[in-house]
C-alpha cells in the first residue's frame, strides 16, 4: 500500500490531462508499481496457504488432505509463474519504468492473457477457501447457529472472487499504448485494494 501511495502521489491513477508536468514522475511510478507487483502475489498466496495449513490441522479424510496439498503446490507454482512473468515480460527489467533502446517486451495480448489466467486461478482458489472450511465446519459437533456464523464468516472470501471479475474485464480491455496508461493500470489493480 505504501508503494501504491507513493505512485499515486506522482500521478498513478489519474488522467494525464489532469496532472501538471511537475507532478508526474513516471520513473518513480514505474519502480513503485513494479515492486508492488512483485510482492502482491506473495501476499495473496501466503494468505491462501495459511488457510490451507489451518485446514490441514483439522482431522479429515485422506482425500481431503491430498486436495489441500495439491492446492498448496498449485499456489506455489502460480507464485513462481507470476514472478517469472513479472521479471521477463520486459528485457531489461528497467524498461518497465524507463525508456530503453531495443527493449524486448512480451506481446500485449500474451501479457493480458497471462494476467487474466493468474487472476482466474486466484479466484478459483479464493472460492475453494471460502467454501471448503464450511464443509468441514458442518461436520463439527457444534451448535447450528455457531456453524452458520462460522460458515458466513469464511464465505466472505467470495467477495475476493467477485473482485476478480471486473479485474479480468479491465485487463482484457487494457491498451498499453494509451495516453491514459497511468489511470488504466490503477483500474486493473483497484479491485484487489478494495477487497
N, C-alpha and C positions, 0 to 999 in steps of 0.2 A: 504494500500500500504506500510506503514511503517513496519507493521508486516511481510509482504512478503519480503521486502528488508532485514530485519533482518535475516529471514530464508534463503534467497538466499546467504547472506554473510557467512553463516555457512554450505553451501553445498546443500541447497534445489534447485532442478532443474538441478543439474549436475550429470553426471555418477560417481558412487562411485570410479571407477578406475582413474578418473581424479582429485580426491581430496586427498590432503595429510591428514593423520590421525590427524594432529594438527589442521586442519581447519574444521573438522567435529564436530558438536555439535548436535547430534540427539535429545537430550532433548530440547534444545532451538528451533530447527526447529519444533519439535512436538508441543511445547507450542504455538509458534507463529502462526503456521498454524491452530491449534485448535481454538485459539481466533479469527483469521480471518474468519474461517468457521462459527463461531457463528454470527459475525457482518455482514458478506456478505449478507445473506438472508434479514437481516433488511434493508440494504441499497437499495437493488433492490425492495423489497416490498414497501418501503415508496416512492420510485421514481414512481412506478406504482400508488400508492394511491394518490399521488399528482396530477397526470394526471386525475385520476377518479374524484377527488374533483373539479378540474378545469372544467371538462366536466359537473359536476352536477350544476355548476353556469350558464351554458348556458340553456336558456329556451328550453324545448323539451317535447316530449310526455311522458306520464306516463310509458309506456312500456320500453322506453329507460332508464328512471330513475331506474326502477326495475332491469334492466340488469346491470346497473352500480353498484347499491347497492349489487347485487349478486356477482359481480366480487370483490368488496371490501371485502365482507365476505369470499369469497373463498380465496383471497390472505392472509387474516389474518389467516385463518385455515392452509394454506400451511406454513406460517411463523412459527406457533406453531408446526406443524408437523416436519418441518426441524429442529427446535431446540430440540424437543424431541428425534429425531433420533440421532442428534449430541451428546446429553447427555447420551443416553442409549445404543449406539452401542458398547461401551466398559464399563465394570464394573470392577473395579472402573474407573472413568474418567481418572485418571493419567496413565492408561495403554495405552492411546493414544500416550504418549510421553516417557514412561519409562517402563522398564521390571517389571512386577508384577506377582508373582507366583499365579496360579489359577485364572487368569483374565478370565472373560467371554466376548465373542465377538458375535455379530450377525454373521451369516453365510455370507461369502463374496458375495455370489450371492444375498442375501437379500439386502445387502448394495448397490450393483451395481444397482439392480432394483429400490430401493427407490431413489437413486441419479438420475437415469435416469428419473424417474417419476417427481421428483422435477424440473429437467431441462426442460422436455417436458411441464409441466404446466407453467413454466416461459416463454417458447417460445410461447405458445398459448396466454398468457396474453400480451406479447410484441407485438404479431401480432394484437391482438384486439386493443391495444392502439396506434398502428401505423395506423390502418385503420379507426377506429371509428371516430377520430376527423375529418378526411377528409370528411366523410359523413355529419357531422354537418357543416363543413366549406362551402360545396357546397350549403347549404340551406341559407347561409347568403346573404344579398344583397350587395355584394362587386364586384369589378372588376374581370373579369375572370382570368387575369394574376395573380392578388393577390391571388385568391383562389388556382390557380395551384401551386404557390410558397409555400403557407402555407401547402398545401397537400403534396408537395415533402418534406418539412422540417419534417412534422410529420411522413411521410413514412420512414424517416431514421431509425426509430425504427426497421424496418425489418432487419437492419444489426445485431441487437441483436439476432433476430430469427436465422439468418444464423450462428452465432457463436455457437448456441446450437447443431447444427448437428454434427460437429466434436467432441464436448464435449461428447455427448452421445456415439458416436463410441468409444472414448477413455475410457470412464467409463466402457463400456461393455467388453473391451479387457484388462482392468487393472488386474494385478496379484499382490496381496498384498504380496505374498511370494517371489517376485522377488528380486534379489540382487540390482537392479537399481531402487528401490522404490522412492528414492529422485527425480529422473528425471521423473518417470512416474506420480507422483502425480502432479507435476507442469504442465505436459501436459494436465491434466484434468481441471486445473484452468485457464490456459493461455487464452483460447478464451474469458473469461469474462474480463480479463485485457486488451485485445486488443480492445474490444469494449468500 
